[in-house]
Amino acid sequence: MKKGKSTYQFPINVDPNLAQQVIMNWLGANGFDLKEKDGNHYYQYYDPVIGRRLFEYYIQPGMVTINAYIGKYKKPYLLDDSFAGSVPKSAYKQALAPLFQTLASYNAPMGAAPAQPGTGNPSAPYNVSPYASDASAGAQPPSGSYQDFSDATGKSHEKLAVAGFVLSIFGLLLSLLGITYGVLIYMLEFYFAACGIKTRKKGLAIATFILAGLSIAILVFIIFLQALL
């Protein structure tokens, strides 16, 4: 993974206090906590499976700048498209999408080319919003309320619950053949199930926990039998 902070710039023509409130709504809906390091403030969300998501924002007249990255405050990694760390980066970018789309609607240049994650700092932001093209296509951005972002997070977690259930079925079939597809995949199954346990896909999430646990139990039993032979 490449070190650095992915930086995005959003031109706005609304009251900066509105942009501030929208960002705070998103941070609250996504479970970010305010942190302080060496006199600098940033926001962090931590999950034992996905890891840390870090977030900084700066509001200047007519401009919002956001730094988003994973890793640690003093050891940041870009949200690029490299394979290394692709799961946590992809999950974070998906979570950022509703916020970016909302900010892009506050005067995003119509038809602007999507920005690529880059490195930068508050005095030299990188580029315009990568969601400007969504606005030009007529997509309706979220309203920016806490409930709006909370609903978006819920829908995302429902998709993870479905993905976890599919993975758990596949894993169970493989375990019956004595094949394992790695500890990381099992961890993802449990993580996806945990994400979906408080959504309308709770049934699938519970089934994922059961199937994943059963897969592991079958594999342990097969390994035990092989050790006895």
C-alpha positions in Angstrom: 0.0 0.0 0.0 1.2 3.5 -0.8 1.7 5.9 2.2 -0.2 9.1 2.3 -3.6 10.7 2.7 -6.2 10.7 -0.1 -7.4 14.3 -0.4 -10.5 15.5 -2.0 -11.7 19.1 -2.6 -15.3 20.2 -3.0 -16.2 23.7 -4.2 -19.3 25.0 -2.4 -21.6 28.0 -2.6 -23.6 27.3 0.6 -23.2 28.4 4.2 -20.0 26.8 5.5 -22.0 26.0 8.7 -24.2 23.7 6.5 -21.2 21.9 5.2 -19.9 21.6 8.7 -23.2 20.1 10.0 -23.4 17.7 7.0 -19.9 16.4 7.8 -20.7 16.0 11.5 -23.9 14.1 10.6 -21.9 11.7 8.5 -19.2 11.2 11.1 -21.8 10.5 13.8 -23.8 8.1 11.6 -20.7 6.2 10.8 -19.4 5.9 14.3 -16.3 8.2 14.1 -14.8 9.6 17.3 -12.7 12.7 17.7 -9.1 12.1 18.4 -6.1 14.3 19.2 -2.4 13.7 18.4 0.4 16.1 18.9 -2.1 19.0 19.1 -3.8 18.0 15.9 -7.4 16.8 15.7 -8.8 14.1 13.5 -11.7 11.6 13.5 -11.3 7.8 13.7 -13.5 4.7 13.3 -12.0 1.5 14.5 -13.1 -2.1 13.8 -11.0 -5.1 14.8 -11.5 -6.8 11.4 -11.4 -3.9 9.0 -9.0 -1.8 11.0 -8.9 2.0 11.3 -10.6 4.6 9.1 -9.2 8.1 9.6 -10.8 11.4 8.5 -9.8 15.1 8.5 -11.7 18.0 7.1 -11.0 21.7 6.5 -13.5 24.3 5.5 -12.3 27.5 3.8 -14.4 30.1 2.0 -16.1 28.3 -0.9 -14.2 25.1 -0.4 -14.2 21.9 1.6 -11.2 19.7 1.8 -11.3 16.1 3.1 -8.4 13.8 3.9 -9.4 10.2 4.2 -7.0 7.3 4.8 -6.5 4.0 6.6 -3.7 2.9 8.9 -2.7 5.2 11.6 -2.5 9.0 12.0 1.3 8.9 11.8 1.4 6.1 9.3 -1.4 6.8 6.7 -2.2 4.8 3.6 -4.0 6.1 0.5 -7.4 4.9 -0.6 -6.0 3.9 -3.9 -7.0 1.0 -6.2 -4.0 -1.2 -5.4 -4.7 -4.8 -4.4 -3.0 -4.5 -1.0 -5.6 -3.6 1.6 -8.3 -3.6 -1.0 -11.1 -4.8 1.3 -10.7 -2.1 4.0 -10.1 0.6 1.3 -13.1 -0.4 -0.7 -15.4 -0.6 2.3 -14.2 2.9 3.4 -14.7 4.4 0.0 -18.2 3.0 -0.1 -19.0 4.5 3.2 -17.7 7.9 2.0 -19.8 7.9 -1.1 -23.0 9.4 0.4 -21.0 12.3 2.0 -19.0 13.0 -1.2 -22.2 13.0 -3.3 -23.9 15.4 -0.9 -20.9 17.8 -0.8 -20.6 17.6 -4.6 -24.2 18.8 -4.9 -23.2 22.1 -3.2 -21.8 23.5 -6.4 -19.9 20.7 -8.0 -18.7 21.5 -11.5 -21.1 19.9 -13.9 -19.4 17.3 -16.1 -16.1 17.4 -14.3 -13.9 14.4 -14.6 -13.8 12.1 -11.6 -10.9 12.9 -9.3 -8.3 10.2 -8.3 -7.2 9.8 -4.7 -4.0 11.6 -4.2 -1.8 13.2 -1.5 -2.0 16.7 -0.3 -2.6 19.0 2.6 -5.2 21.6 3.7 -3.4 24.4 1.9 -3.0 22.5 -1.4 -6.1 20.2 -1.8 -6.0 17.7 -4.6 -8.9 17.9 -6.9 -12.7 18.2 -7.3 -15.1 15.6 -6.0 -15.0 12.2 -7.6 -18.8 12.2 -7.4 -19.3 15.3 -9.6 -20.1 13.1 -12.5 -23.0 11.6 -10.5 -24.5 15.0 -10.0 -24.2 15.8 -13.7 -26.0 12.5 -14.5 -29.0 13.6 -12.4 -28.4 11.4 -9.4 -30.2 12.7 -6.3 -27.7 13.2 -3.4 -28.6 12.5 0.2 -30.1 15.4 2.1 -27.2 15.4 4.5 -29.2 14.7 7.6 -28.0 12.2 10.3 -30.9 9.9 9.5 -30.1 10.1 5.8 -26.5 9.0 6.3 -27.6 6.4 8.9 -30.0 4.9 6.3 -27.3 4.8 3.7 -25.0 3.0 6.2 -27.8 0.5 7.0 -28.3 -0.3 3.3 -24.6 -0.8 2.9 -24.6 -3.2 5.9 -27.5 -5.1 4.4 -25.4 -5.7 1.3 -22.6 -7.0 3.4 -25.0 -9.3 5.2 -26.0 -10.8 1.9 -22.4 -11.1 0.8 -21.5 -12.8 4.1 -24.3 -15.3 3.7 -23.2 -16.2 0.2 -19.6 -16.7 1.4 -20.8 -18.8 4.3 -22.7 -21.2 2.0 -19.7 -21.5 -0.3 -17.4 -22.0 2.7 -19.7 -24.7 4.1 -19.6 -26.6 0.8 -15.8 -26.4 0.7 -15.5 -27.5 4.3 -17.5 -30.7 3.5 -14.8 -31.4 1.0 -12.1 -30.8 3.5 -11.0 -27.6 1.8 -10.5 -24.3 3.6 -10.2 -20.9 1.8 -8.3 -19.1 4.5 -8.7 -17.5 7.9 -9.2 -14.0 6.3 -12.4 -15.1 4.5 -13.8 -16.6 7.7 -13.1 -13.3 9.5 -14.9 -11.5 6.7 -17.9 -13.7 7.0 -18.2 -12.9 10.7 -17.6 -9.2 10.1 -20.3 -9.1 7.4 -22.6 -10.9 9.7 -21.9 -8.5 12.5 -22.6 -5.6 10.2 -26.0 -7.0 9.2 -27.2 -8.1 12.7 -28.9 -4.7 13.3 -30.5 -4.4 9.8 -33.5 -5.9 8.1 -31.1 -8.7 7.0 -30.7 -9.9 10.6 -31.9 -13.4 9.6 -29.2 -13.8 7.0 -26.6 -12.4 9.4 -27.6 -15.0 12.1 -27.5 -17.8 9.4 -24.0 -16.6 8.4 -22.7 -16.9 12.0 -24.2 -20.4 12.2 -22.9 -21.6 8.8 -19.4 -20.1 9.3 -19.1 -21.7 12.7 -20.3 -25.0 11.3 -17.7 -24.8 8.5 -14.9 -24.2 11.0 -16.2 -27.1 13.2 -16.3 -29.5 10.3 -12.8 -28.6 9.2 -11.5 -29.0 12.8 -13.2 -32.4 12.9 -11.7 -33.5 9.6 -8.2 -32.3 10.6 -8.6 -34.2 13.9 -9.6 -37.4 12.1 -6.6 -37.1 9.7 -4.3 -36.7 12.7 -5.6 -39.9 14.2 -5.1 -41.9 11.0 
